[in-house]
Amino acid sequence: MYFVRKRLEIAAAHSLSLSYGSKCSNLHGHNWIMTIYCRAEKLNENGMVVDFSHIKDMLNEKMDHKILNNVFDFNPTAENLARWVVENVPNCYRAEIQESEDNFAAYEI
């Protein structure tokens, strides 16, 4: 099994729809640190699990300098973003999303 990991930073804003009062219900931004884990039993025709630049380009195009509530049809929590990454990046099995120094979420299949 081959494994690759890509780490990137994305600047984006969101507001959370919560069942309780929270300042996170207000629009606010983060410099999100995303760590993407991919694997494959066989390498592709280029000798890669997935091209690092394809991961970066895809996530930057979708999320960087955007209001995530306008991009996604789900509540853009770190947990939901991690799930979306795993479901949309080729060969991805784990995504870690850090929205601040102390706040981290992950999703893995």
Secondary structure, DSSP 8 states (H G I E B T S, - for coil): -EEEEEEEEEEEEE----SS--GGGS-EEEEEEEEEEEEESS--TTS-SS-HHHHHHHHHHHHTTEEHHHH-SS---HHHHHHHHHHHSTTEEEEEEEEETTEEEEEE-
